[in-house]
């Protein structure tokens, strides 16, 4: 008997709009995969499919507001329950949204994130941060928040602004993320080069210990004829149940 899986697609679409050819191709590419859950980072609120259900991060992430822009959007075929945003989770604002949705595997808690890049609010935005400061503040908030999310299988997904394994970043920064993953017994389904790309990505899919990825692959940042789609490669996974969850 074939075991059920859920399909998740995660992509930083670099603010693509549906008015552009780039945006139309990106959305068509995502929709053609028939995902159960989509995480879009650096997107517009009208970008996800017209059907289904959407929760979004706060509008204000410390930079000038532009209509419809959000750092994180989570879409599901089924309604979301118990949505939580960054302010409630005590992380830098506008870069986190989390909810519970029904999936082929049962109820699932999904957290979408856009972890600040190393120069967030250093020379632009609020200009009151040191290099990597907001990134580390975000990880500290996330590390404190994850232990509150153990009631259901958990997926963390979005733009982590770190490759895993780490490459060319300070050890103290990479260790904070790796410690968060190890402490909470999480698995990075997108670690290292994955099919469809020859280098590690910064868009990730991270799973709690009762989940596993049956298949993981990358979504190219350019079309076959060389047309630019995004400055990030997307990632997709078919996710199944790894171990039965004990009742408590």
C-alpha positions, -999 to +999 in steps of 0.1 A: +000+000+000+013+034-009+018+057+021+004+092+019+026+122+015+022+159+014+039+181-012+055+214-001+070+240-024+092+268-009+105+297-030+119+332-026+104+348-057+123+381-054+091+403-053+078+389-086+044+402-096+017+385-117+019+415-141+053+404-152+062+374-174+086+363-147+059+362-121+035+343-144+061+317-151+070+313-114+034+308-104+027+284-133+058+264-123+046+262-087+010+253-095+020+226-120+035+207-090+001+205-073+014+213-038-005+209-006+014+237+010+034+266-005+058+290+013+065+321-006+091+346+006+096+381-007+062+379-025+029+398-030-003+388-014-019+381-048+009+358-059-002+324-044-030+304-062-065+320-062-080+290-045-069+277-011-061+296+020-035+321+029-018+335+061+008+362+059+035+379+080+031+414+093+035+441+066+062+461+085+097+445+085+115+477+091+118+489+055+095+513+035+061+497+031+050+488-005+014+478-011+008+440-011+044+431-002+051+405+025+083+388+035+064+355+042+032+340+028+019+305+037-007+289+014-026+257+020-053+238+002-071+236+036-080+264+060-054+275+086-060+276+123-041+293+152-020+317+131+009+333+148+032+361+136+066+373+145+055+399+171+037+372+191+067+348+187+091+376+199+112+377+167+122+407+145+088+417+129+074+409+095+094+378+088+074+349+104+040+333+101+029+300+115-003+280+115-020+246+116-036+231+086-051+197+076-029+177+051-028+142+037-008+133+068-032+148+092-030+181+110+004+198+105+020+228+121+039+249+095+062+278+102+072+301+073+102+323+078+125+348+061+155+350+084+172+385+080+203+385+058+236+396+073+233+433+064+196+437+075+193+473+089+230+479+087+234+505+059+197+505+048+164+503+066+167+514+103+205+515+101+208+506+138+223+471+135+257+455+132+264+429+105+245+396+113+228+412+144+192+409+132+199+374+119+212+363+153+183+380+171+159+361+149+175+328+156+174+335+193+137+342+192+131+311+170+151+289+193+129+300+223+097+296+203+102+261+188+098+242+221+062+256+222+053+238+190+057+202+199+020+193+200+019+184+162+043+174+135+063+205+125+077+219+093+099+250+092+104+264+058+114+296+040+145+316+033+171+309+060+198+330+045+223+303+053+235+273+034+235+240+052+262+228+057+275+263+062+298+281+037+317+313+040+299+327+071+312+333+107+313+301+128+293+318+156+264+324+131+263+290+115+266+273+150+235+292+162+214+276+134+229+242+137+224+243+175+187+252+170+183+222+146+201+197+168+185+208+201+150+203+187+158+170+169+151+185+135+162+172+101+171+195+072+156+179+041+174+204+019+209+200+033+238+200+008+233+198-030+200+184-039+187+171-073+182+199-097+211+220-085+249+215-080+252+237-049+235+241-015+205+264-013+194+290+013+157+282+009+151+252+032+126+226+044+132+214+080+112+186+096+104+174+131+116+139+140+083+122+131+085+134+095+108+125+066+113+136+030+106+108+005+118+131-023+135+165-024+144+186-055+153+221-066+134+244-088+158+263-112+162+300-109+163+304-147+141+290-175+156+265-200+163+294-224+181+314-197+153+338-186+158+350-150+131+339-126+145+346-092+178+352-073+170+320-054+164+285-065+132+271-051+129+238-033+102+211-032+096+180-012+072+151-008+070+145+029+058+114+047+054+102+083+087+088+097+075+075+131+041+073+148+035+103+171+029+091+207-002+103+224+005+124+255 
